[in-house]
Amino acid sequence: MKTVTFLFAILMAVLSWHVPSAQAQTCAAPTNVTVSNITASSVVVNFVPSASAVSYTVRFYSTDSTAAGITSVNAGGAPVALTGLVAGRYHRVSVVSNCAGGATASSAWVGFVTSGSSNPTNCSPPTGARVSALTTTSATITFSTVNGGGSYRAVYYAVGDSLHAITQTVAGSPALLSGLLPNTSYVVRLYTNCSGMTSTATLVTFRTLAVPTVCGAVTNVVVTGTSATSATVTFTPGAGNTSFHITYYILNDSTRWVNTTSSPATLTGLVPGQTYYIQVTSVCGTGTTVVYTGGGQITFSFRGALAARDALGAGAVSIYPNPAHRAAGLVLPAVPGVAQASLGLFNAVGQQVRAAVVPLASGLETRTQLDLSGIAPGLYTLRVQAGSQVASQRLSVE
């Protein structure tokens, strides 16, 4: 029995030795970081400890310090007293959890201002500070110098990022600040460096210029007829262009368009014998698409290869709209001594697909309509015969 008990004890020990330990906790940052007992040179930092931390590192710095450097103090817990601060200056503090295995987790930064005056006797800050010569990446700060000032220090940083402040020392005004980000707000603190002393800060804020959006109009637009019903438009793209919107139309008729990303572009479905007006608009991509017209239209006239436009009576046959859909309006001039006109619509191979007879007004032009229902899209010829006179016009059906 003793042997069984002994073996059972050994077995339980082996089993317990192989039971895996609980997973290591993640490293959590301390919370509720606060400051109290603020003096001209010290402060007390308190916080809610992290359950996973074995120690803490308290980091602090003055946003007005020459190097904007961070000082670290090791601590076993809260509260932590910080000393050696600068009177009347804005400081920031953060507490870092140091966990097992080298893991760390940092709290948010907390800001505070030490009490007292940081202005030494007979060392006044610069006055009349203002920003000029703003660009996308630089700014010039001008200011009035101070008697007894040996040099001047500018500490500048993007709003909300004082941890990466840049310090620049100059002999006098002006001070050029460079290496800035476009379209960004900045804070500048100007100090006078006297003999062994530094003045309080003069605060200046500004915003750098945004990178300008470049969107230029096209140039060198040339329209060339390639057939009786088509043309090409060539052009030189403008600055920043990503695509192009080309519209073309006949006066008093509907507008057609084509979109392209390069030159040339082809226009189709043109009707011979008509004058087209063509406009090329640049489209630029700037996050949101903007259309640039260069302050005015870029318009060109074009006549395709013309079919015969025979006169009829005292004028010429007119068709509108052209291209047409379902029906087309006709204007027939008066033909002396003729009371009616015969209409014939022929397709591209010469087959007559529609016929009609229209009465003509005596001594006046006649306005009528040609029914196009059931007519397939394409290019047709309308033949008008009034007595012995015949006129022809091209008609595009959509």
PyMOL commands that set and color helices and strands:
alter all, ss='L'
color gray80, all
select helices_A, chain A and resi 2-18+100-102+162-164
alter helices_A, ss='H'
color red, helices_A
select strands_A, chain A and resi 31-36+42-48+53-62+71-75+80-83+90-99+104-106+110-113+127-132+139-144+151-158+166-170+175-177+185-194+197-198+202-207+219-225+231-236+241-249+255-260+265-267+275-285+289-292+299-303+311-312+315-316+318-320+327-332+340-346+352-359+366-371+378-386+389-397
alter strands_A, ss='S'
color yellow, strands_A
deselect
rebuild
show_as cartoon
